[in-house]
Amino acid sequence: MAEVNATTPVHNPRLSEGMNKANNHSFNFSLQEYLYSRKPDFYVYLYNVSEQSFDVFRPPLFANIHIPGRKPKEIYTIAARLPQPLLTPQGSVDSDELSTNLMDTRRVVMDMINPDNLGLDQDAVINNPTNVGNDLGKKGVFWSLNGPGASKIDPSKFEAPTDAEIKAAIRRMEQHYNTLLEKARAVETSNPKELVEMLTPEHHAAADYFGVETSWHGKRSRPMDCPNCGERIKQGVAFHKTDEGTLCIIDWKRAVASGVRTKQQAIDAGAPGFELPTPQAPPSTKPSTPSGIATEQ
């Protein structure tokens, strides 16, 4: 058997410190430059009309930009507001000084949404994309020059994205979702075994968005405890069948409207909104005194 000849690596802090100093210059940075005190020309706003959240990594400009998904009752959500131009420091190894580089914020935000889009048209069709899955434009993310504070700089701007911008973002997202569902249907018919490997969380998001129920995606709802019997039920139901086989009514109005209970049953149960009207006593009238007959004073 061959003799094992191995050594354990030992951390050398002086060597690490020397390499850090050699590869990281000590730049001189001055905040007195006038560019850092001037007002921006305008702002660029980043929005999302999808309920999905995304994370974009663009170092060294941005280590991580989190784009939250909109809440169920919202039309869109705002993720970021960036000034135009975008000021970025740029180091010089010759002078050990930091200069300021001016970048078009619209292009920076467009790169966050779709790295393959080298222009400013959010509806541009990219025939030969270099990446797959990084186009957030077809997933509901869009940028606009309208947003909170925009009209203070430019009176022609609005304090929220326009309806046309929102509809265009929703149209791009719905077109993408429809494409995903159509491909899933085709694979489900032609090669069901391959469907499991093809499905992604985005396919389920598309099915949830359109309310589609398929063999690979069922309708999901959050369970809750019944306020009457305490059993686990679907959230939002008006009634349910108990383990004993009887109906437990939660919302009598909806139960009566659906026909599982009658109005008389709701009245007998004392359900709110089905109380019998309280009979009113007839108004009391004083006997009239015949005219011409004197009464005692």
C-alpha positions in Angstrom: 0.0 0.0 0.0 1.4 3.4 -1.0 2.3 5.7 1.8 -0.1 8.7 2.2 1.7 12.0 1.9 -0.6 14.9 2.7 -0.5 18.2 4.5 -3.2 20.2 6.2 -3.5 23.8 4.8 -2.8 26.5 7.3 -4.4 29.9 7.2 -1.8 32.7 6.8 -3.4 36.0 7.9 -0.4 38.1 6.7 -0.5 36.5 3.2 -4.3 37.2 3.0 -3.9 40.8 4.1 -1.1 41.4 1.6 -3.1 40.0 -1.3 -6.1 42.1 -0.2 -4.0 45.3 -0.2 -2.5 44.5 -3.5 -5.8 43.9 -5.3 -7.9 46.5 -3.6 -6.8 50.1 -4.0 -7.5 52.8 -1.5 -9.4 55.2 -3.7 -9.9 58.9 -2.8 -13.6 59.7 -3.0 -15.0 63.3 -2.7 -18.6 64.0 -2.1 -18.2 67.7 -3.0 -18.8 67.0 -6.6 -21.7 69.1 -7.9 -23.4 66.0 -9.5 -24.3 64.7 -6.1 -26.1 67.8 -5.1 -28.1 68.5 -8.3 -31.7 67.5 -8.7 -32.5 64.6 -11.0 -33.9 65.2 -14.4 -36.8 62.8 -13.6 -37.4 59.5 -11.9 -37.7 56.0 -13.3 -40.2 53.7 -11.5 -40.1 49.9 -11.4 -43.5 48.2 -11.1 -45.0 44.7 -10.9 -48.5 43.6 -11.9 -47.8 39.9 -11.0 -48.3 38.3 -7.6 -44.9 36.7 -8.0 -41.8 38.2 -6.4 -38.5 38.4 -8.1 -34.9 39.1 -7.2 -32.5 40.8 -9.6 -28.7 40.8 -9.1 -26.7 43.5 -10.8 -23.4 44.0 -9.0 -21.5 46.2 -8.6 -24.5 48.7 -9.1 -27.0 46.7 -7.1 -26.2 43.7 -5.0 -29.8 42.7 -4.9 -33.1 44.3 -6.0 -36.2 42.7 -4.6 -39.3 43.2 -6.7 -42.3 42.2 -4.5 -45.5 40.8 -5.9 -48.7 42.7 -5.8 -51.3 41.9 -3.1 -54.5 40.2 -4.2 -56.6 43.4 -4.1 -53.9 45.6 -5.7 -53.5 46.3 -9.5 -49.8 46.8 -9.2 -47.0 47.3 -6.7 -44.0 49.7 -6.8 -40.6 48.1 -6.4 -38.1 51.0 -6.8 -37.6 54.6 -7.8 -34.3 55.6 -9.3 -33.1 59.1 -10.4 -32.0 60.1 -13.9 -29.1 60.1 -14.5 -27.9 57.3 -12.3 -24.6 58.3 -10.6 -22.1 55.5 -10.2 -18.5 55.7 -8.9 -15.8 54.5 -11.2 -12.3 53.9 -9.9 -9.0 54.7 -11.7 -6.0 52.5 -10.9 -3.7 55.2 -12.3 -4.7 58.0 -10.0 -6.3 56.1 -7.1 -9.3 58.5 -7.5 -13.0 57.8 -8.0 -14.8 59.6 -10.7 -18.5 59.7 -11.3 -20.1 57.9 -14.3 -23.5 59.0 -15.6 -25.7 56.2 -16.7 -29.1 56.4 -18.4 -31.4 55.0 -15.7 -34.0 53.9 -18.3 -31.4 51.5 -19.8 -30.3 50.3 -16.3 -33.9 49.4 -15.4 -34.5 47.9 -18.8 -31.5 45.7 -18.2 -33.0 44.6 -14.9 -36.2 43.6 -16.6 -34.7 42.0 -19.7 -30.9 41.8 -20.3 -31.5 40.9 -23.9 -33.5 44.1 -24.6 -30.9 46.7 -25.7 -33.4 49.4 -26.3 -36.2 51.2 -24.4 -39.2 49.5 -26.1 -40.8 47.2 -23.6 -42.8 45.5 -26.3 -39.8 44.7 -28.4 -39.6 41.1 -29.6 -36.3 39.4 -29.0 -35.8 36.7 -31.7 -32.6 35.2 -30.4 -32.5 35.6 -26.6 -29.2 34.7 -24.8 -30.9 33.6 -21.6 -34.0 31.7 -20.6 -36.2 32.8 -17.7 -34.6 36.2 -17.1 -37.2 38.2 -19.1 -39.3 39.7 -16.3 -41.1 41.9 -18.8 -43.3 39.0 -19.8 -43.8 38.1 -16.2 -45.5 41.4 -15.1 -42.6 43.7 -14.4 -42.4 47.1 -16.2 -40.9 50.5 -15.8 -42.5 54.0 -16.2 -41.7 57.6 -15.9 -44.9 58.2 -13.9 -45.1 57.6 -10.2 -45.0 59.3 -6.8 -43.2 62.6 -7.0 -43.0 62.6 -10.8 -45.3 65.6 -11.3 -43.2 67.8 -9.0 -40.3 67.6 -11.4 -42.3 67.5 -14.6 -45.9 68.7 -14.5 -46.7 66.6 -17.6 -46.0 63.4 -15.6 -48.5 61.6 -13.4 -48.3 60.4 -9.8 -49.1 56.8 -10.9 -48.5 54.7 -14.0 -51.1 55.3 -16.8 -53.8 52.8 -17.6 -52.2 52.2 -21.0 -48.9 51.2 -19.3 -50.7 48.9 -16.8 -52.7 47.2 -19.6 -49.6 46.7 -21.7 -47.8 45.0 -18.8 -50.9 42.8 -18.1 -51.2 41.9 -21.8 -47.5 40.8 -21.9 -48.0 38.7 -18.8 -51.2 37.1 -20.0 -49.7 36.3 -23.3 -46.8 34.6 -21.6 -49.1 32.7 -19.2 -51.3 31.5 -22.1 -48.1 30.2 -23.9 -47.1 28.2 -20.8 -50.6 26.7 -20.5 -50.8 25.8 -24.2 -47.4 24.0 -24.1 -48.4 22.2 -20.9 -51.6 21.0 -22.6 -49.7 19.8 -25.7 -47.2 17.9 -23.6 -49.9 16.4 -21.4 -51.6 15.0 -24.5 -48.5 13.8 -26.4 -46.1 12.8 -23.6 -47.6 12.8 -20.1 -44.3 11.4 -18.6 -42.4 14.4 -19.7 -44.9 16.8 -18.3 -43.7 16.3 -14.7 -40.2 17.4 -15.7 -41.4 20.4 -17.6 -43.7 21.9 -15.0 -42.4 24.9 -13.1 -43.9 27.1 -10.4 -44.6 29.6 -13.1 -47.0 27.1 -14.8 -49.0 26.8 -11.6 -49.0 30.6 -11.3 -50.4 30.8 -14.8 -53.1 28.3 -13.9 -54.0 30.2 -10.7 -54.2 33.5 -12.6 -56.7 32.2 -15.1 -58.5 29.9 -12.6 -57.7 26.8 -14.7 -58.0 23.3 -13.2 -56.1 20.5 -14.9 -54.7 17.1 -14.0 -51.5 18.7 -12.8 -53.0 21.7 -11.1 -56.1 21.6 -8.8 -57.8 24.5 -7.3 -56.2 25.3 -4.0 -57.7 27.2 -1.0 -56.5 27.9 2.4 -58.2 25.8 5.1 -59.8 27.3 8.2 -61.6 26.2 11.3 -65.3 26.3 11.1 -66.6 28.9 13.6 -69.6 26.6 14.5 -68.3 23.0 14.8 -64.5 23.6 14.7 -63.8 21.2 11.7 -61.2 22.1 9.1 -63.0 23.5 6.0 -62.2 25.5 2.9 -62.0 29.2 3.5 -65.0 31.2 2.3 -67.6 28.4 2.2 -71.2 29.1 3.3 -71.9 25.6 4.5 -70.2 22.2 4.8 -71.0 18.6 5.6 -69.9 17.4 9.0 -68.4 14.0 9.8 -71.9 12.9 11.0 -73.4 13.7 7.6 -75.3 16.8 8.6 -75.0 20.3 7.2 -73.3 23.0 9.2 -74.5 26.4 8.0 -72.1 29.3 8.3 -73.8 31.9 6.1 -77.6 31.4 6.1 -78.2 33.9 3.3 -76.0 32.1 0.9 -77.3 28.7 2.0 -80.9 29.8 1.4 -79.9 31.3 -2.0 -78.2 28.0 -3.0 -81.3 26.0 -2.1 -79.8 23.8 0.6 -82.0 25.4 3.2 -85.3 27.2 3.1 -86.2 30.6 4.4 -88.5 29.0 7.0 -85.6 26.8 8.3 -83.5 30.0 8.6 -86.3 31.7 10.6 -86.7 28.6 12.9 -82.9 28.6 13.5 -83.0 32.3 14.4 -80.5 33.2 11.7 -79.6 36.9 11.5 -81.6 38.7 8.8 -84.4 36.2 8.9 -86.3 37.4 12.0 -90.0 37.6 11.9 -91.4 41.1 12.0 -92.6 42.1 15.4 -96.4 42.6 15.3 -97.4 46.2 16.0 -100.3 47.0 18.2 -103.1 49.0 16.6 -103.0 52.7 17.6 -105.4 53.5 20.5 -108.2 55.9 19.7 -110.3 57.9 22.2 -114.0 57.6 21.9 -115.4 60.7 20.2 -117.9 62.8 22.0 -121.2 63.4 20.1 -121.6 67.1 19.2 -124.2 69.0 21.1 -123.8 66.9 24.3 -122.3 68.8 27.2 -119.5 67.1 29.1 -118.5 67.6 32.7 -115.7 70.1 33.3 
